[in-house]
Amino acid sequence: MATPEAIAYVIQGLPSSDFDKPEEDVEDIKSDFMEKLADVEETIEERDFERAIEHLQETRNFTYDQIIDTTTREEIIAMINSLTAYLENFL
């Protein structure tokens, strides 16, 4: 199972060419991802699993919008789906 921290680690290590924005905007996009994943982590800590799953869905949509490298995008989506599936056990 993936964790928000593991997903964040992967995203932080991505090259600028994986994103659908000019290089100078990539750090802002990565920051947006970190905020979204922090929201996921916070709601998990609060045991609000339904809301955590909603945050993951938003992060998944953001991934589709921002990451253009197909392999990278699918790797991140798989991590998000793994965490979502795990959290669904607590609903």
C-alpha angles and dihedrals in degrees: 000000000000122000130211087250092054092049090048090050092054093047094048090055096052119115120240090249090070091066132079093230138076114277093253090061098048096087089055090051091049088050090052089052090050091052091050092049091047087056089052092050093047094051091047090053088051088050089237093139096166091057091044089056090050089053089050090052089052090049090049090053091047089051091055090049099046110031116070101176102098097208093048093045092051091048091054093043089052090053091049091048091050092053091044092052091050093050092048087068088069097054 
